[in-house]
Amino acid sequence: MISWLQRKRLVSQGLACDKQRRTTHHVEWRTFLETHPSIRAVICFGYIGLAFFFGTLFSESVYPPLILLAGIFLLSSLLLLKLDLEEIWKSNSRVLLLLGSITLNLLISKVFVLLSMDYHHSLPLTEIVFWIPTAFAPLLITVLLGTRAGLYTVVVSSLIDSLLVSQGFSIGGFPRLIIGLIAGFTAVLFSRNVRRRGDLIKAGIAIGLASLFPAVAFGLISGSLANVLIEQAILGIGVGVFTAVVINSILPIVESVFNINTDLSWIELADLNHPLLRQLTLEAPGTYHHSLVVANLAEAAAVSIGANGTLCRVMAYFHDIGKLTKPEYFAENAATGENPHDGLSPTMSSLIIISHVKEGVDLAVKHRLKRPIIDAIREHHGNSKVYYFYRRALQMAADAKAGSEIMNLREEDVPDVPEANFHYPGPIPQSKETGLLMLADAIEGASRSLEKPTPQRIEDLVEELVAQRIADHQLDDSGLSLKELRKASETFIFTLKTMLHSRISYPKHESHLSSSGSIQSARRMSAEREEARPAVAAVPGVPANGRS
């Protein structure tokens, strides 16, 4: 409160700016809930307790050996989670999502078994397995947390379901286990690369078809009637599709609650009709075009090394939105005429250039953009230096010192150039995607200065810029290996060569030529194109001009 009053007083005196940028900040209690081991222990014990409660709910008899076996398996599954999925284990929210989904899957199976047995008193459990939704948790977790987490969910949920809900292999546990594994693996296979909402429906249909065949096989083994098999098979396919529809509906809510971003989210954000991007096209068209080219470069490089290309594209779209505050001070938006930096000191020019990072974060927070995009805005320049204005400041300082010697002034009267004033605030890139975005941004900007973009010049430019970022330690925390950087550089070079390829200049069409003259001109143009076409290397059976 006191600081707010002091600021208001300074603003009223004209000694401070009334504008305050929005920024992101970490809340201590959220960090505690997300990382503290005691919270994780509570989640794990709750998972074990609820699994036993839901598994044995309304059971007529409980087999102690199966309960003991289930307990051992539950503890082993937690150990496997810690060893094999360490990145999920360190996040309490993701542990809660993963174990909660398995528990919810167990509860759904139990409810379906109880309702089915109550509705069909004469049907054995081996015939009820057709319509129990076994792929709910695997489908949800694969979309949200990836393939490895999805496979873990398949194995754990299927075994726990067969041990607790079906009470062992003697009364239907084995069919439940087989159908659960097949349906779960199918869910993982068809949902690992979901990019549209319709892909989830296709996955649901595949789950229903995959679980149909083993269910029918077990029905034939148990001697079920044909009409019962047909009825149950249709219900099984319907349940698979219904499972996908439910997950499609709750997915945005789960993403928001657990702060998880899927490819579906990024594809929605890649819509160029976003208000910030529309504003960019009107007020800073040069920056908008620059962002589109950077998006193409970053996405291609990300795909080549197995990173998230869609995320890189969305990051590139928004990484320079901070230039909307003063677009005319950036070269790509500068119109022909007076340079606005000519009347400014190098320090002031550098301050304006650097401020586009903080202004971008302010706009991103205002428009509620997702955290990875805000991180990309903050990190795409790292803590690098604004070289142009820094060199300009050094030159002016050197000229001032030379002038002071002529004027017999003291050397202390010439101010030094503080290097810190010309550095971006950082931090350096913290992920592969932001590291690739930094390289793509630098390469695209530098490629504009190539007067004759020959293949060799493009290769030299890319390799020099990548080596420079490595030498400046800008990529130390990005997780990019030297092998990945080499592969990304090759992709940058190929993409730039495609974008900056030269074209053959054709003579202008002259309307006053006669028809015979036009024919002669066309023949000359054809001959010139044949001469401009690169010759094919001498290969046995192939003429030098490349024609058969």
N, C-alpha and C positions, 0 to 999 in steps of 0.2 A: 504493500500500500504506500509506504514511504517513497520507494523508488518511483512509483507511478506518479505521485505528486511532484517529485523533483523533476521528472521528465516533462510534465505539463508546464512547470514553471520555466524550464529551459526553452520549450517550444514557444511559449508566449513571449519570451525575450528574443526569439529568433536565433537561439544558439543550438537548437536541435531540430531534427526532422520529425514531423508528426507521424510519418509512415513507419510501420513496423512490419517486417517480413515475417510470414509464417514459416515455421520450421518443424522438423520432427524431433522428438525427444523420447527417451526411454523412461518408462515408469518403473520404479524400483519393485513395487509389489507384483507387477506383471513379470518382471525378470525372475523374481523369487518363485512364482508359481510355475514358470516355464522350465526352470533348470534345477530346482532344489531336489536332492535325492529323497527327502522325506515325503514330498508330494508324490513322487513316482512310486514309492513303496505303498502309499495309501491306495493308489490306482491299481497296483498289482494285486494287493490283498482283496480289494473290492472285486476285481475281476474273478479271482478264484472263488470267493464266497458266492457271488451271483451265479457263476457257472454251476456250482453244486445246487444252489437253490432252484434255479430254473430247470436244470436237468432232472432233478428228482421231484419236481412239483407234481402233485396228484398221482404219483406212481403207487401202484398197488403193493409192490414189493421192491425193496432195495437190496442189491447184492453187494455185500461188503467188499469182496475181492475186486469188483469192478470200480467201486468208489475209490479204493486204494490205488488201483491202476490209473484211474482218471486223475487223482491228485498228483501222482508222480509225473504223469504226462504234462499236467498244467505247469508244474514247476520247471520241467525240462523245456517247455515251450518258452517260458520267460528267459531262461538261460540262452536259448537259441536266438531269441530276439536281441539280447544284449550283445551276443558274439557276432551275429551275421548282419544285423541291421542297426549298427551303432549310431548312424546319423539320425535314425528315428528314436532310438533309446535315449539320446541326449535331450530330446524335446518332449516334455511332459504332455503337451497338447497332442502331439502325434501319437504318443503311447496311448493316451486316452481314446483317441479316435480309432486306433487299430484294435485295441482290446475291447473297446465298447462295441465296435461293429461285430466282432466275433460273438460277444455276449448277446447282442441283439439278434444275430442270426440264430443262436441257440434258442432264444425265447420264441422266435417266429416258428421254428421247427416244432417246438413243444406245443405251441398253440394249435398249429395245423394238425398235429397228430391227435391231440385231444378232441378237436372238433370233428375230425374225420372219423375217428373211432366212435364218437357219440352219434354221428349221422349214419354210419354204416356199421351197425353192430356185428354183422356177419362177416365183414371183410377182415382178413388178417393184415398185419402191419406190412407184409411184403407187397401188398397191392395198394397200400396208401402212399407208398414212396413216389408214385407218379406225380403227385400234385404238391409236394412239399418244396418250397422255394429254398434250394440249397446254395444258390449262387449270389445271394444278396450281398453278403460281406465281401466275397472275392471281387465282384464287379465294382462295388463302391471303392474299395481300397486300391484296386489297380488304377482306376481313373485318378484318384487323389494322390496316392503315394508311390505309384510305380509298379513295375512288373515283379520285382523281388518281394516287395511287401505283399503283393497279391498272391504270389505262390505260397508264401508263409501262411497267409490267411486260409488258403484252400486246404492245406494239410491239417492245420490246427483245428479249424472249424469242423472238418469232416470227421476227424478222429474223436473229438469231444462229443459231437452229435451222436456218433455210433455207440460210444461208451455210456453216455448219460441218458440221452433221450430214448434210444432204442434198447438200452439195457443189455448190451452185448450182442454177439453174433448169433446167438441161439434163437432170438425172436425178432429178427429183421435187421440187426445191426450191420451185417455184412452187405446186404443190398444197399442200405443207406450209405455206407462207406464208399462203395464202388460208384454209385450214382453221384454222390457228393463230390468225389474226386474228379470224375469225368466232367460234370457240369461246371465245377470250379475252374478246372484247367481251360475249358472252352471259354469261360468268361474272361480269364486272363488273356488268352490268345486274341480274342476279338475286341478287347477294350484297351489294349496297351497303346494304341495309336489313335485314340478317339480325337477327332478334330471337328466333328459336327454333332449336333444333338441326334440326328438321324442314325449316326453310327451306333449309338446305344441301343436303339430299337433293333438294328441288325444283329447286335450282340445278343439281345434277348431271344430273338428267333433262333440263332445258332445254339444257345444254351438249351432251349426247349427241344430242338432236334437231336442234340448230342445226348441228352438224358433220356430221350425216347427209346433208343435201341437197347441199352442195358436194362431199362425198366421192363420193356416188353419181354426180353429174354428171361428175366427173373419171374415174370408173370407166367410165362409158358412152363418154366421149370416147376412152379408151384401148382400148375394145373388150373389156372384161371380161365373163366369163360371168355369167348371171343368178344362178346358185346362189352364185357367189363374192361377188357384190354383196350378196345377202341375208345371207350369213354375216358378211361384214365389217360391214354396217350394224348387225346385232344386237350384234356385239362393240363397235362404236363407242359405242352407247348404254350398254352395260354398263360400259365403261371410264369414261364420264362419271359414272355413279352411283358406281362404285368410288372414283373420285377424291374425290368429295364425302364418302364414308364415311371415307376415310383422313384427310382434313382435319378432319372432325368429331372423329376420335379423337385426333389430335395437337394440336388447337387449345389445350386447357387447358395442355398442357406448354409449348408455344411462348409462350403468354401469361405463364406463370410465369417462364420463362427470360429473356425479353426485357422483362419488367415492362411489358406492354401490357394495357390493359383494353378489352374490347369491350362492345357492348351486351348480349351474351349474359352476360357476367360481372355487369353491373349488374342485369340482370333476375333473375339467381339471388340476388343480394344483396338485392333488393327483397322477398324473402319475409319476411312479418311474423312468421314463426316463428323468426327468428334469436334465439339466447339473450338477447342484450342487449335486443332489443325486447320479448321476453316478460317479462323482468325489469322493463322500463319500465312495462308495463301493470299489473303487480302493485304496484310500489313507488312509481311516480310517474305515475298515470293522467292527471293533468292535463297533464304534459309530453308524454305519449304522444299525447294528442288534439291538443295544440298542434303536434306534429311532423307529424301527418297533414295538418292544415290547411295548414301551411307547405309541405308536399310538393305539395299540389294547386296552390297559388299559384305556387311556383317552377317547377314543370313546365309549367304553362300559359304562363307568361311566357317560358320558354326556347324552347318550341315556336314561339311567335309571332315570335321574332327569329332562328330557325334554330340555336339552341344545342342542347346535348344534354339533352333533357328527362328521359330516364331517369336520367342521372347526377344531375341536380338533385333528382329524387325520392329517390334513395338517400341523397344527402348530407343531405337534410332529415330523413329517418328517424333518422339517427345524430347529428345536429349537437349535440343537447343531452343525450347520454348521460352526460355528466359530472354532471348533476343527480342521478344515482342515489346519489351519496355523501351528500348532505344534501337530500333532496327537499322536506322541510317548510319550508325557508327560501326557497322560490320561490313566487310568488303563485299560480300555477296549481294548485299542489298543497296550498296552505294550507287547512286545515279551518276551519270557523267556530269562533271562540273566540280564544284568545290568539295574538298575533303574535309569533313567536320573535325578531324583530328589535327588539322594544320594549326588551328588556333589554341590547341591544348598542350599542356606539358606532357612529357612521356608518362609521368606518374599518374596524372589524371586520366590519360587515355588507357593506361593499363588497368586502372581502377574500374573504368566503364566496361572494359572487355571482361575482366574477372567477375564483375557483378552479375553477368548473365547466368552464372551457376546458381547464385543465391536467389536471384529473381525467378529462375526456373523452378527451384524447390518451392518457393512461395506459391507460384501458380499451380504446381502439382498438388500441393496440400489443399489449396483452395478448391480445386476441381476433384478432390478425393481420388487421385490416381493411386495405383497400387504401389506398395513399398518397393518392389524391384525397379520400377520406373524412377522413383525418387532417388534410389541408390545410383541408378545409371546417370542421372543428371549430376549428382554430386561427384561421381567418380570418373566421368569420361575424359576429364583433363588431369586427373590425379592431383599431384602437387607440383606439376611441371611449371616451367617458366614461360612468360610471355616474351619470347626472344626478341621480337622486332623492336618493341618499345624499350626493352632493357638495353639493347645495343644502342638505340637512339639516345637513351639517357646517359650511357657511358660516353658516347661521342660528345654530347653537350657538356658533360663534366670535364672531359679532356680539353675542349675548346675554352671552357671557362678558366681552367688552370693555366693554359697558355696565355690567355688574356691577362690573368692576374700577374704573371711574370713580367709582361710588357708594362703594365700599370704599376708595378712595384707594390702589389698588394700582398697581404699575408696569405699563406696557403690555407690557414684555418678558415678564412672568409669564404672559401669555395665549398659548398656543401657536398657531402659524400652521397653516393647513390646506394640507398639501402636495398639489398637484393630481395629482402622479404616482401617488399612492396610489389614485386613483379611475379610472385608465385601464386598459383591457384590454391585455394584452401584445402583441397583434397577431401577425403582420403584417396589413396591409390586404389585401383580396381580390386575388388574383393571376390570376384567370380570370373569364370571363363568368359561369360557373355559380356560383362562390362569391359574385360580386357580386349576382346575382339572389337567391341564398339569403339574403344579408344584408338585402336590401330586403324579401323575403317575411317574414322573421323579425320585422323591426321593424313591418311593416304589420299582421301578424296579432296581435301583442301589443297594438298601439295600438288596433286595431279592437274589442278587448274592452271598452274604456272608453266606446265610443259608446252612450249611453243610447237614443237614437232614431236608428238608422242610416238616415237618408234618403239618397237618391242624391247630393244635393249635399254632404252631410257626408262621405260616403265619398270622393267625388272630391277634396274639400279635404284630407282626411287623407292620401291617397296622394300627392298632389302636394307637400304640405308635407314629408312624410318623405323623398321622393326628393330634393327640393331641399336638404333639410338634410344628407343624406349627401353630395351633390355639394359643398356649401359646406364641409363638414368634410374634404374631400379623401379620403374613404374609398374612392372608386371610381376613383381616378387610375390605378391599375395593373391594373384589371380588364379593360381592352380594350373596355368598353362605350361606344359612341358616343352622342351626344345623341339621334340618331334612334332607336337601339335602346332607350334609356331611355324615350323618349316612347311607343314601341310597347309596351314592357313595362308602363309605368304604365297604359296603357289596358286591358291585359289584367288587371292587378291589380284595377282598378276594376270591370271586368265580372265577374270571378270573385267579388269580395267582394259585389257587388250580388246575385249569384245565391245566395250563401251566407247573406246577412243579410236576405233579402227578408222583408217583413212578410206576415202571413196574416190573413184575415178571421176575426174572432171569432164563432163560432156560439153560439147559446143552448144551454144544457145540456138534455139530454133529461129530461123529467119523466115518470116511469112512472105517476103517478096520474092523468094526463090521460085523458079518455074518448077513444073512437075519433074522434068528431066534433071534439073539441078538438085531437087530434093532427093531424087533417087541416088544421084552421084554422092550427095552429102551423106545419105544413109549408108552407102557402101563404104565411104571413108571412115565413118564412125565405127562400122562393123570391123573394118581392118584395124583401126586403132585399138579397139577392145581386144582383138585377137593378139595384138602385139603386147598389150598390157597384161594379158593373162600369163601367170607364171608357168614356165615350162615344166613338164613332167620329167622326172629323172628317167634316164634310159633304162627301160625294162624290156627284156626279151618279149617280142610280140606286141609291144605298145609303141606307137609312133611318138615322136618327140613332142608334137603339138597336143597330145593327149586324146586325139580322136581315134576311134576304132575303125 
